Amino acid sequence: MSQDVVARIKAEYRSALEKLNKGFPEEARIGFTKLLMEQPHSPELHYQLSRVAYAQGDRTKQFEHLKKSLELKPTEPGLVSSLIDIFDDLGEYDQALKAHDHLALISKDPKQTAVKKASYLQRLGRFEEAQTRFRKMIKAEPKKGSLYRTFYTGMKVSENEPTVRMLEKMLRDKKSDVTERMNGHFAMAKALEDQKKYDQVFEHLHVANALQRTLYPAQKDDTDHVHKTFYEKQLKADLTPIDFKSDVTPVFVTGMPRSGTTLTEQIIASHSQATAGGELGLIYSRTSNLPIANNDPKALHLCTDDELRLYADTFIKLMKRDTGAKSGVITDKTIRADIIYGYLAKAMPNAKFIIVQRDARDIAISIYKNMFRTGAHRYANSLPEIAHAIKAFRKNVEHWKERMPERIYEVYYDELVADPENQARALIDAAGLEWEDACLEFHKAKNRVKTLSVAQVRQPINKGSSQAWKRYEKDLQPFIEEWGDDPWV
């Protein structure tokens, strides 16, 4: 192959890749397909075409290209990880576990691969298997605080749990890695709460959150600016829905982190005609591309029906892609979807909007005691900042209740756990479904759970976390003072 041909192929590949990364999958598909005709045995081209198929919502093509890429390069860990994600999204959990095992054989980081499989077993509700694996890993790496934290999310930590003594020793070692100590303090707070040693919990939470704030310092957060931008873009719009039909009913379950959205979603998803999407994370990028990107979407009142129809059609296609569902209800509990309710409501006439409300004090405690994805929800390390975040959410909810009251249904967490059957029946009705008794047995479902509530959703509804703030009223004073006189619910 001449140097000119090699240079041309490289240039065409870069061009197709750039188109894909900028959100033009069809143009990328044409480019990669042309190159594949010249290089039919290129694993890289098949991999990129699998990405194209994913962007276009074609799971079948995605799987075909990814499988071919693996056949051509069977020892590439990244390809196996992508295959795991496909099996997981499609509910093929046994196949996903087999892929985990294959990844363990070829991975350059077998320890991290072992953690991923143990965590995956937790999310499937196979807690005993996960615990055996975590104990073995902790024994091998007792100074790895992240192992304790991940392990403890899937269990009630008893006083006889042998790893607690190992964790105590690790936390006494001030030479331990800062990130691992941060994880360790979050883990110890969880263990002490499980053991009902409530007076010791915040001692570890304060250290954990302070360390996290050191590692990920507060920045000038543009969240308020983004929210204000979306708010203003929707103010002048008539929210009368456009003419759009779909065989899928999107149900947006919206609330603050740790407010009860997972429980609400799992009740709905236990229905035979519903599928849980979890935090799909699709709505902001799709809205931002209407048609201007960078969190500056086209104002809703300027959007044509055709633009909104394409917006809705693309969103539905991607919901199907990411859940494997063909029809019925699909839930999406992406955090703060309320920011763009106007776009969603106008574009999708059959969409349902369910807002989960909970005592602000319980939300604050639950946020403060949980570690979120690196760098995310940075307000979570400060009790006064948590108060500000919850107030902003409530203010926006009130706005939409005034503008489209007939389309919003509110769930109150304390009422749901106090009177589960009646509240669940009303919830199922709000989702546009007929009642099924299975909706109160969500904890028996075999689906995986991608949430910090991984252990809780495997249990029947109980009142254990309702009004938990009373145990920590003294520790919660910075939040209470910042909150002021507003209602708690």
C-alpha positions in Angstrom: 0.0 0.0 0.0 1.5 3.3 -1.1 2.1 6.2 1.2 -0.5 8.2 -0.6 -3.1 5.6 -0.1 -2.2 5.3 3.6 -2.4 9.1 4.0 -5.8 9.1 2.3 -7.2 6.4 4.5 -6.0 8.1 7.6 -7.5 11.4 6.5 -10.9 9.8 5.6 -10.9 7.9 8.9 -10.2 11.1 10.9 -13.0 12.9 9.0 -15.5 10.1 9.7 -14.5 10.0 13.4 -14.9 13.8 13.7 -18.4 13.6 12.2 -19.4 10.9 14.6 -18.0 12.8 17.6 -19.8 16.0 16.5 -23.2 14.2 16.3 -23.5 13.4 12.6 -23.7 9.6 12.7 -25.1 9.1 9.2 -22.3 11.0 7.6 -19.9 9.0 9.8 -21.5 5.7 8.7 -21.0 6.5 5.0 -17.3 7.3 5.6 -16.5 4.3 7.8 -18.5 1.9 5.5 -16.5 3.1 2.5 -13.2 2.4 4.3 -14.5 -1.0 5.4 -14.9 -2.0 1.8 -11.1 -1.4 1.4 -10.2 -2.9 4.8 -12.8 -5.6 5.7 -10.7 -7.1 8.4 -10.2 -3.9 10.4 -11.4 -4.3 14.0 -11.2 -0.5 14.5 -13.6 0.2 11.6 -16.1 -2.4 12.9 -15.8 -0.8 16.4 -16.5 2.7 15.1 -19.5 1.4 13.1 -20.8 -0.2 16.3 -20.6 3.3 17.8 -22.4 4.7 14.8 -25.2 2.1 15.1 -25.5 2.9 18.8 -25.8 6.7 18.0 -28.6 5.8 15.5 -30.4 3.6 18.0 -29.8 0.3 16.0 -28.9 -2.3 18.7 -28.8 -5.1 16.2 -26.2 -3.5 14.0 -24.2 -2.3 17.0 -24.0 -5.9 18.3 -23.1 -7.3 14.9 -20.2 -4.8 14.4 -18.9 -5.2 18.0 -19.0 -9.0 17.7 -17.1 -8.9 14.4 -14.5 -6.5 16.0 -14.0 -8.9 18.9 -13.5 -11.8 16.5 -10.8 -9.9 14.8 -9.2 -8.6 18.0 -10.4 -11.0 20.9 -7.9 -9.7 23.4 -9.0 -6.0 23.4 -10.5 -5.2 26.9 -12.3 -2.2 25.7 -14.3 -4.2 23.2 -15.3 -6.7 25.9 -16.4 -3.8 28.2 -18.6 -2.5 25.4 -20.1 -5.9 25.0 -20.9 -6.1 28.7 -22.7 -2.7 28.4 -24.9 -4.1 25.5 -25.8 -7.3 27.4 -26.6 -5.2 30.5 -28.8 -2.8 28.7 -30.7 -5.6 26.9 -31.2 -7.5 30.2 -29.0 -10.4 29.1 -27.4 -10.6 32.6 -26.0 -14.1 32.3 -24.2 -13.1 29.0 -22.9 -10.0 30.7 -21.5 -12.1 33.5 -19.8 -14.4 31.0 -18.3 -11.3 29.3 -17.0 -10.2 32.8 -15.2 -13.5 33.1 -13.7 -13.1 29.7 -12.6 -9.6 30.6 -10.9 -11.0 33.7 -8.7 -13.2 31.5 -7.5 -10.5 29.2 -7.6 -7.3 31.4 -4.4 -5.4 32.1 -5.9 -4.5 35.5 -7.4 -7.7 36.9 -8.0 -6.2 40.3 -10.3 -3.5 38.9 -12.0 -6.1 36.8 -12.7 -8.2 39.9 -14.3 -5.1 41.6 -16.5 -4.4 38.6 -17.8 -8.0 38.6 -18.5 -8.0 42.4 -20.3 -4.6 42.0 -22.3 -6.0 39.1 -23.4 -9.0 41.2 -24.6 -6.6 43.8 -26.7 -4.7 41.3 -28.2 -8.0 40.2 -29.2 -8.7 43.9 -26.7 -11.6 44.2 -25.4 -10.2 47.5 -23.8 -13.4 49.0 -21.7 -14.0 45.9 -20.6 -10.3 45.9 -19.8 -10.4 49.6 -17.5 -13.4 49.2 -15.6 -11.6 46.4 -15.3 -8.3 48.3 -14.0 -10.0 51.5 -11.4 -11.8 49.5 -10.3 -8.5 47.8 -10.3 -6.6 51.1 -8.1 -9.2 52.6 -5.6 -8.8 49.8 -5.8 -4.9 49.8 -6.9 -3.8 53.3 -5.9 -0.2 52.7 -8.3 0.2 49.7 -11.1 2.3 51.2 -13.1 2.2 48.0 -13.5 -1.6 48.4 -15.1 -1.2 51.8 -17.4 1.6 50.6 -18.6 -0.4 47.6 -18.9 -3.6 49.6 -21.0 -1.9 52.3 -23.6 -0.4 49.9 -24.9 -3.9 49.3 -25.4 -5.1 52.9 -26.3 -4.3 56.4 -23.0 -4.1 58.3 -23.2 -6.0 61.6 -20.9 -5.5 64.5 -19.5 -8.9 63.8 -18.5 -8.0 60.3 -14.7 -8.9 60.2 -13.8 -6.2 57.7 -14.8 -3.4 60.0 -11.8 -4.0 62.2 -9.6 -3.9 59.1 -11.3 -0.6 58.1 -10.7 0.9 61.6 -7.0 0.1 61.3 -6.8 1.6 57.8 -8.4 4.9 59.0 -5.9 5.2 61.9 -3.1 5.1 59.4 -2.7 8.8 58.5 -0.3 7.8 55.7 -3.0 6.1 53.8 -3.9 7.5 50.4 -6.2 10.5 50.8 -8.8 9.2 48.3 -8.9 5.8 50.0 -9.3 7.4 53.4 -12.2 9.5 52.0 -13.9 6.3 50.8 -13.1 4.6 54.0 -14.8 7.3 56.1 -17.9 7.1 54.0 -17.8 3.3 54.5 -17.4 3.6 58.3 -20.3 6.1 58.5 -22.5 3.5 56.7 -21.3 0.7 59.0 -22.0 2.8 62.2 -25.4 3.7 61.0 -26.3 0.1 60.3 -25.1 -0.7 63.8 -27.3 2.1 65.2 -24.4 4.0 66.6 -25.9 7.2 65.4 -23.8 9.5 67.7 -20.6 8.5 65.8 -21.9 8.7 62.2 -21.3 12.4 61.5 -17.8 12.3 62.9 -16.9 10.2 59.9 -19.2 12.0 57.4 -17.6 15.4 58.2 -14.1 14.0 57.6 -15.2 12.2 54.4 -16.9 15.3 52.9 -14.0 17.6 53.9 -11.6 15.3 52.2 -13.7 15.1 49.1 -14.0 18.9 49.0 -10.2 19.0 49.2 -9.8 16.6 46.3 -12.5 18.2 44.2 -12.6 21.9 45.3 -15.7 24.0 44.9 -15.6 25.8 41.6 -17.6 28.6 40.1 -20.6 26.5 39.3 -22.5 27.4 36.1 -25.4 25.2 37.1 -27.6 28.2 38.1 -26.7 29.9 34.8 -27.7 26.8 32.8 -30.9 26.5 34.7 -31.7 30.2 34.1 -30.9 29.8 30.4 -33.3 26.8 30.0 -36.0 28.6 32.1 -35.9 31.7 30.0 -35.9 29.7 26.7 -39.3 28.2 27.7 -41.1 31.2 29.2 -42.8 32.5 26.0 -43.9 29.2 24.7 -47.4 27.9 24.4 -47.2 24.4 25.9 -50.0 23.0 23.8 -48.5 19.7 22.5 -47.6 19.1 18.9 -49.1 16.3 16.9 -46.8 13.4 17.7 -47.7 9.7 18.2 -45.5 7.0 19.7 -45.9 3.4 20.8 -43.8 4.3 23.8 -45.0 6.4 26.8 -42.1 8.3 28.5 -42.6 8.7 32.2 -40.2 11.2 33.7 -39.6 10.5 37.4 -38.0 13.6 38.8 -36.6 14.6 42.1 -33.5 15.6 44.0 -30.9 12.9 44.5 -31.8 10.5 47.4 -35.5 11.7 47.4 -37.1 8.3 46.6 -37.0 8.4 42.8 -35.5 4.9 42.6 -38.3 3.4 44.7 -40.9 5.2 42.6 -39.4 4.0 39.4 -39.1 0.4 40.6 -42.8 0.3 41.5 -43.7 1.5 38.0 -41.2 -0.8 36.3 -42.6 -3.9 38.1 -45.6 -3.5 35.8 -45.7 -6.0 32.9 -46.1 -3.1 30.4 -43.2 -0.9 31.8 -39.4 -0.8 31.7 -37.0 1.1 34.0 -34.6 3.3 32.1 -32.9 4.7 35.2 -30.9 7.9 34.7 -30.8 7.7 30.9 -29.0 11.0 30.6 -30.4 11.7 27.1 -32.6 14.7 27.5 -30.1 17.5 28.1 -27.9 16.7 25.0 -31.0 16.3 22.8 -32.5 19.6 24.0 -29.2 21.5 23.8 -29.1 20.4 20.1 -32.4 22.2 19.3 -30.4 23.1 17.2 -27.7 25.1 19.1 -25.4 23.2 21.3 -23.5 24.2 24.5 -26.5 24.5 26.8 -28.0 27.2 24.6 -31.0 25.5 22.9 -33.3 27.2 20.5 -36.1 29.0 22.4 -39.1 26.7 22.6 -41.5 29.3 21.1 -39.3 29.5 18.0 -39.1 25.7 17.5 -41.1 24.4 14.6 -43.4 21.4 14.9 -41.0 19.5 12.6 -38.0 20.2 14.8 -39.9 19.1 17.9 -41.2 16.0 16.2 -37.6 15.1 15.3 -36.6 15.8 18.8 -39.3 13.5 20.3 -38.7 10.8 17.7 -35.0 10.7 18.3 -35.5 10.7 22.1 -37.9 7.8 21.9 -35.6 5.8 19.6 -32.7 6.3 22.1 -34.9 5.3 25.0 -35.7 2.0 23.2 -32.0 1.6 22.4 -30.9 2.0 26.0 -33.6 -0.2 27.5 -34.4 -2.8 24.9 -38.1 -2.0 25.2 -40.2 -2.0 22.1 -43.4 -0.4 23.5 -45.3 0.5 26.7 -44.0 2.7 29.5 -40.3 3.6 29.8 -39.2 5.5 32.8 -36.4 8.0 32.9 -35.2 9.3 36.3 -32.5 11.6 35.0 -31.7 14.1 37.8 -33.4 17.5 37.4 -35.4 16.7 34.3 -37.7 19.5 35.5 -35.4 22.0 34.0 -36.7 21.2 30.5 -40.2 20.1 31.2 -41.5 22.6 28.7 -39.6 21.1 25.8 -40.6 17.6 26.8 -44.3 18.4 27.4 -44.7 20.2 24.1 -42.9 17.6 22.0 -44.4 14.5 23.6 -48.2 14.7 24.2 -48.3 11.3 25.9 -45.4 11.9 28.3 -46.1 11.7 32.0 -44.3 13.8 34.7 -44.0 12.4 38.2 -42.2 14.5 40.8 -41.0 12.9 44.0 -41.1 15.1 47.1 -39.5 14.2 50.5 -38.8 15.9 53.8 -35.9 18.2 53.0 -34.0 17.2 56.1 -34.1 13.5 55.1 -32.9 14.4 51.6 -30.0 16.5 53.1 -28.8 13.7 55.4 -29.0 11.1 52.6 -27.1 13.3 50.2 -24.4 14.2 52.8 -23.8 10.6 53.7 -23.4 9.3 50.2 -20.5 9.6 47.8 -21.5 10.5 44.3 -19.6 10.1 41.1 -16.2 11.9 41.1 -16.7 15.6 40.8 -20.5 15.4 40.5 -23.0 17.2 42.8 -20.2 19.2 44.5 -22.8 20.9 46.6 -23.2 17.6 48.4 -20.2 18.2 50.6 -21.8 21.2 52.3 -25.0 21.2 54.3 -25.8 24.8 53.6 -25.2 24.3 49.9 -27.5 21.3 49.9 -30.2 23.5 51.3 -29.7 25.9 48.3 -29.9 23.1 45.8 -33.2 21.7 47.2 -34.7 25.2 47.3 -33.8 25.7 43.6 -35.5 22.4 42.7 -38.6 23.2 44.6 -38.9 26.7 43.0 -38.7 25.2 39.5 -41.3 22.6 40.4 -43.7 25.3 41.5 -43.2 27.0 38.2 -44.2 24.0 36.2 -47.2 23.2 38.5 -48.5 26.6 37.6 -47.9 26.3 33.9 -49.1 22.7 33.3 -50.9 21.5 36.5 -52.9 18.8 34.6 -49.7 17.0 33.6 -47.8 16.8 36.8 -48.3 14.2 39.5 -46.5 14.5 42.9 -45.5 11.5 45.0 -44.7 12.2 48.7 -42.2 9.7 49.9 -43.4 9.5 53.5 -46.9 8.9 52.4 -45.8 6.2 50.0 -44.0 4.2 52.7 -46.8 4.8 55.2 -49.6 3.6 52.9 -47.8 1.7 50.1 -50.8 0.0 48.4 -53.1 3.1 48.0 -50.2 5.4 47.1 -48.7 2.8 44.6 -52.2 2.4 43.0 -52.4 6.2 42.4 -48.8 6.2 41.1 -49.5 3.5 38.6 -52.6 5.3 37.4 -50.6 8.5 37.0 -48.2 6.5 34.8 -51.2 5.6 32.5 -51.2 1.9 33.5 -53.8 -0.5 35.0 -53.0 -1.8 38.4 -51.1 -5.1 38.8 -50.3 -6.7 42.2 -46.7 -7.2 41.1 -46.1 -3.4 41.5 -45.9 -4.0 45.3 -43.3 -6.8 44.8 -40.7 -4.8 42.9 -38.0 -6.1 45.3 -38.4 -9.6 43.8 -37.5 -8.4 40.3 -34.4 -9.9 38.7 -33.3 -6.7 36.9 -30.1 -4.9 37.7 -30.1 -1.7 39.6 -27.8 1.2 38.8 -28.2 3.3 41.9 -26.8 4.0 45.3 -30.0 2.4 46.6 -28.9 -1.0 45.4 -29.7 -2.8 48.6 -32.8 -0.9 49.6 -34.7 -1.7 46.3 -34.2 -5.4 47.0 -36.4 -5.1 50.1 -40.1 -4.5 50.5 -41.3 -1.0 51.2 -40.6 0.0 54.8 -40.5 3.1 57.0 -36.9 2.7 58.0 -35.5 5.8 56.2 -38.6 8.0 56.8 -37.8 10.9 59.2 -34.3 9.6 59.7 -33.2 13.2 60.2 -34.5 13.0 63.8 -31.5 10.8 64.7 -29.2 13.6 63.6 -31.0 16.8 64.4 -28.0 18.3 66.2 -25.6 17.4 63.4 -28.0 18.8 60.8 -28.1 22.4 62.3 -26.0 24.0 59.5 -28.6 22.8 57.0 -31.6 23.8 59.3 -30.3 27.3 59.8 -29.7 27.8 56.1 -33.2 26.4 55.2 -35.0 29.0 57.3 -38.8 29.0 57.6 -39.8 27.2 54.3 -41.9 24.1 54.6 -39.9 20.9 54.9 -42.1 19.1 52.4 
